[in-house]
Amino acid sequence: MVKVLGYDDVKNLIVGATILGTGGGGEPKEGLKILTKDLDSGRELKIVKASELDSESLVICAYFCGSIPPPGKKEAQPEFDQRHITKAFNVMERRLGKKISAVIPTEIGAENTAVALHLAAKLGVPAMDGDQVGRSAPELNQSSYVIFQVKATPSVITDPHGNIVVVEDYVNISNYESIVRSLAIASGGSVLVMDSPIKAEKAGKVAINNSVSRAIELGKVIEEARKHNKNPIEAAIKFVKGFKVFTGFITSYSLKVEYGFLMGEIEIKGSGEWKGHSFRIWVKNENIIGWRDGRVAVMPPDLICMIDDNGYGITNSQVRIGMKVNIIGVKAHEIWRTPQGIELFGPRHFGFDYDYVPIEKLLNEI
């Protein structure tokens, strides 16, 4: 059944998506602003399961691709003009020769999930309750569509200045990543991408289903815990079946934009039960791999989520010296624990000389 989102749903979505965004996925304030403005203007924000769409109808993916800004800095690029977005969408429909019936987010993250829902609402179509990752991820390689060998083309890419590029084909997904990333760099930060047009029946088979509603439910759990004076961190861990990995204060970070990504490390000094211990996170837009006292505690594709004492997710653009953080580890979606998933999203993909070890096993070994 189609679910129409209200203001509480939108707030809960942003809260949950920020946590599952693992430090990336865009800024929660921006995501909330986008969707609140839609509701204020009378647009309907709808989510629907793939099985509820006509099996022959077309579903496209829509998202921003680029670097998130370093801590303490705002993006210098101009905002996207809605006319440019509409024009890019019209280019996609002309190229396909068919109307688009739904939009699916590329990932679960505060701003990128919001963008997909916003575009769908603007076009008067629902957003599909799913995505391609089940969390946020830095590269286009990390997509369930790639595992199922679904090509992203034809792809329509637009920048804040109104330039529109159509990608008809590419040799492999790494080449496509390079094409899109280079356009993001050239534009001064990010581009809006519409790609991966497939029939709804196939989308239901290759996407991570029900991930949008999961993010909404996670946000609701956090808000309910706060409302009833319960521990929101414990509530979050219980909901996601996660692990409390560390608590402490950020002592240093070295995060800067390189090759279209926010890259670097975050150092955390333990407090409370973790006093005398340390934690280090390596960042590529998202939190990718973490070491506790110099030993790997969480590695990709499993999630490293930083949240504050109120249960709200912390993006890597928000980190500050002295900020208290709670680190939660979460098992990746089962598709990322397959050999193909580990090849695309495991530690060796990011240049680390480790074989993937699931978080539940790693934490028992350190």
Salt bridges, closest charged atoms under 4 A:
ASP9 OD1 - LYS3 NZ 3.84
GLU30 OE1 - LYS33 NZ 3.52
ASP38 OD1 - ARG43 NH1 2.63
ASP38 OD2 - HIS118 ND1 2.94
GLU56 OE1 - LYS199 NZ 2.79
ASP81 OD2 - ARG83 NH2 2.73
GLU93 OE1 - LYS99 NZ 3.49
ASP129 OD2 - LYS49 NZ 3.86
GLU139 OE2 - LYS284 NZ 2.60
GLU139 OE1 - HIS349 NE2 2.46
GLU168 OE1 - ARG95 NH2 2.86
ASP169 OD1 - LYS151 NZ 2.47
GLU177 OE2 - ARG181 NE 2.75
GLU223 OE1 - ARG226 NE 3.87
GLU224 OE1 - HIS228 ND1 3.66
GLU258 OE2 - LYS256 NZ 3.60
GLU265 OE2 - ARG280 NH1 2.87
ASP293 OD2 - HIS277 ND1 2.57
ASP302 OD1 - ARG337 NH2 3.07
ASP309 OD2 - LYS324 NZ 3.23
ASP353 OD1 - ARG348 NH1 2.68
ASP355 OD1 - ARG348 NE 3.02
GLU360 OE2 - ARG337 NH1 2.84
